[in-house]
Amino acid sequence: MKAPAFDYLRPSSLDDAIKLLGAHPDAKLIAGGQSLLASLNLRLSQPSHLIDIGRLAELRGISVNGGVLRIGALTRHAETMASPEIAAHAPLLTQAIHHVAHAAIRSRGTFGGSLANADPAAELPACVLALNATLVARGPSGERRITADDFFTGLFETALAPDEILIAIDIPVATPDGVHGFQELARRSGDYAIVGLAAAGKRSGTHLSELRLGWFSVGTKATLAPKAAAALIGPAASLARASEMLAEDLEPHDDLQASGATRMSLARVLLKRVITAMEVAA
Ligand SMILES: Cc1cc2nc3c(=O)[nH]c(=O)nc-3n(C[C@H](O)[C@H](O)[C@H](O)COP(=O)(O)OP(=O)(O)OC[C@H]3O[C@@H](n4cnc5c(N)ncnc54)[C@H](O)[C@@H]3O)c2cc1C
């Protein structure tokens, strides 16, 4: 199918983009276009206007300041993959980004686009949950900071207001006691995962002192598993107990790829792999 007719607008500043978004309530932002164009071609979305934010310098750049790694919303997946700052300060992302689609898509798709799209099977939403990130949005009344925990509200739904643009992602930099892990099961390399886990935490001696488990492709949105994570903290950590607790944390869905029961079983396999690779007592 072909995309429906739309008008194309290319603002030259972030302020102009926000004004255009306010003036055209049926408009859609386009960043890398790697999810949006497919949804237009399938007529899942019929916006009156496309507002192309792809050239806005204010949404670009990767920097480190005061213990925070800032990733501009327009950072392409290929740039995330190649960034020495991200490798040093958020190595979980460097590991995870290899699993996002294929090289051609990674050369156009953006960090902010992936988060704003909120696909429950996407890797980056689960990563920003695990990394306890804060998402920075700008709208007509200024900037708003939204924790990753509050950002993903449902299937392809976020806490962004219709007239807000995601401008950057702030991530606390990894510390020397930091640990991370990433695992996904997909039919083929580059496919969306059947189940996936992004984890980040801190180690104290032989055990974990902090842990956040961000799951994807298990339910309608990227989801934390706080009860399973709590069972893995401290000297009394137990992988068996954490595995049980996943049943309380997750609501895996059925689809053509796998039943909810299969997903739960696979989630337990991934949890074991990630924790084992961290080489902590559990
Ligand atoms: C064949 C194929 C395979 C793929 N496989 C994977 C995969 O395995 N894992 C994965 O995670 N993704 C996958 N993707 C999706 C890809 O990673 C997209 O790049 C990403 O999801 C969206 O980024 P984008 O910049 O292209 O966003 P766009 O397509 O431009 O936009 C997506 C949505 O986000 C909104 N948006 C974009 N930027 C902003 C912003 N700054 N503020 C507010 N709203 C914004 C748009 O309005 C739109 O609704 C795949 C895509 C394709 C075509």
The ligand as a MOL file (V3000), in Angstrom:
LIG
                    3D

  0  0  0     0  0            999 V3000
M  V30 BEGIN CTAB
M  V30 COUNTS 53 58 0 0 0
M  V30 BEGIN ATOM
M  V30 1 C 12.3670 -3.9850 9.1410 0
M  V30 2 C 12.4470 -3.2520 10.4760 0
M  V30 3 C 12.9320 -3.9440 11.5580 0
M  V30 4 C 13.0100 -3.2860 12.8050 0
M  V30 5 N 13.4870 -3.9940 13.8750 0
M  V30 6 C 13.5590 -3.3830 15.0660 0
M  V30 7 C 14.0490 -4.0870 16.2210 0
M  V30 8 O 14.4590 -5.2600 16.1650 0
M  V30 9 N 14.0620 -3.4320 17.4050 0
M  V30 10 C 13.6340 -2.1220 17.5130 0
M  V30 11 O 13.6620 -1.5640 18.6220 0
M  V30 12 N 13.1930 -1.4280 16.4540 0
M  V30 13 C 13.1530 -2.0210 15.2430 0
M  V30 14 N 12.6970 -1.2980 14.1700 0
M  V30 15 C 12.2610 0.0910 14.3720 0
M  V30 16 C 13.4400 1.0790 14.2630 0
M  V30 17 O 14.3740 0.8610 15.3130 0
M  V30 18 C 12.9700 2.5430 14.3280 0
M  V30 19 O 14.0430 3.3070 13.9520 0
M  V30 20 C 12.5340 3.1070 15.6460 0
M  V30 21 O 11.5730 2.3240 16.2480 0
M  V30 22 C 11.8970 4.4970 15.4610 0
M  V30 23 O 12.8480 5.4600 15.2300 0
M  V30 24 P 12.6720 6.5310 14.0550 0
M  V30 25 O 13.6300 7.6190 14.2960 0
M  V30 26 O 12.7620 5.8450 12.7330 0
M  V30 27 O 11.1780 7.0810 14.3370 0
M  V30 28 P 10.0330 7.5080 13.3240 0
M  V30 29 O 9.6220 6.3350 12.5120 0
M  V30 30 O 10.3980 8.7470 12.6020 0
M  V30 31 O 8.9030 7.8560 14.3990 0
M  V30 32 C 8.3060 6.8500 15.1810 0
M  V30 33 C 7.2290 7.4930 16.0680 0
M  V30 34 O 7.8320 8.3000 17.0770 0
M  V30 35 C 7.4340 9.6570 16.9550 0
M  V30 36 N 8.6380 10.4530 17.2280 0
M  V30 37 C 9.8430 10.3180 16.6250 0
M  V30 38 N 10.7470 11.1280 17.2020 0
M  V30 39 C 10.0870 11.7910 18.1880 0
M  V30 40 C 10.4890 12.7660 19.1510 0
M  V30 41 N 11.7660 13.1950 19.2370 0
M  V30 42 N 9.5560 13.2280 20.0200 0
M  V30 43 C 8.2900 12.7700 19.9680 0
M  V30 44 N 7.8480 11.8580 19.0870 0
M  V30 45 C 8.7520 11.3660 18.1990 0
M  V30 46 C 6.8790 9.8100 15.5470 0
M  V30 47 O 5.8950 10.8210 15.4790 0
M  V30 48 C 6.2910 8.4300 15.3140 0
M  V30 49 O 5.0090 8.3250 15.8990 0
M  V30 50 C 12.6080 -1.9250 12.9220 0
M  V30 51 C 12.1480 -1.2150 11.8090 0
M  V30 52 C 12.0660 -1.8810 10.5830 0
M  V30 53 C 11.5450 -1.1130 9.3890 0
M  V30 END ATOM
M  V30 BEGIN BOND
M  V30 1 1 1 2
M  V30 2 1 2 3
M  V30 3 2 2 52
M  V30 4 2 3 4
M  V30 5 1 4 5
M  V30 6 1 4 50
M  V30 7 2 5 6
M  V30 8 1 6 7
M  V30 9 1 6 13
M  V30 10 2 7 8
M  V30 11 1 7 9
M  V30 12 1 9 10
M  V30 13 2 10 11
M  V30 14 1 10 12
M  V30 15 2 12 13
M  V30 16 1 13 14
M  V30 17 1 14 15
M  V30 18 1 14 50
M  V30 19 1 15 16
M  V30 20 1 16 17
M  V30 21 1 16 18
M  V30 22 1 18 19
M  V30 23 1 18 20
M  V30 24 1 20 21
M  V30 25 1 20 22
M  V30 26 1 22 23
M  V30 27 1 23 24
M  V30 28 2 24 25
M  V30 29 1 24 26
M  V30 30 1 24 27
M  V30 31 1 27 28
M  V30 32 2 28 29
M  V30 33 1 28 30
M  V30 34 1 28 31
M  V30 35 1 31 32
M  V30 36 1 32 33
M  V30 37 1 33 34
M  V30 38 1 33 48
M  V30 39 1 34 35
M  V30 40 1 35 36
M  V30 41 1 35 46
M  V30 42 1 36 37
M  V30 43 1 36 45
M  V30 44 2 37 38
M  V30 45 1 38 39
M  V30 46 1 39 40
M  V30 47 2 39 45
M  V30 48 1 40 41
M  V30 49 2 40 42
M  V30 50 1 42 43
M  V30 51 2 43 44
M  V30 52 1 44 45
M  V30 53 1 46 47
M  V30 54 1 46 48
M  V30 55 1 48 49
M  V30 56 2 50 51
M  V30 57 1 51 52
M  V30 58 1 52 53
M  V30 END BOND
M  V30 END CTAB
M  END
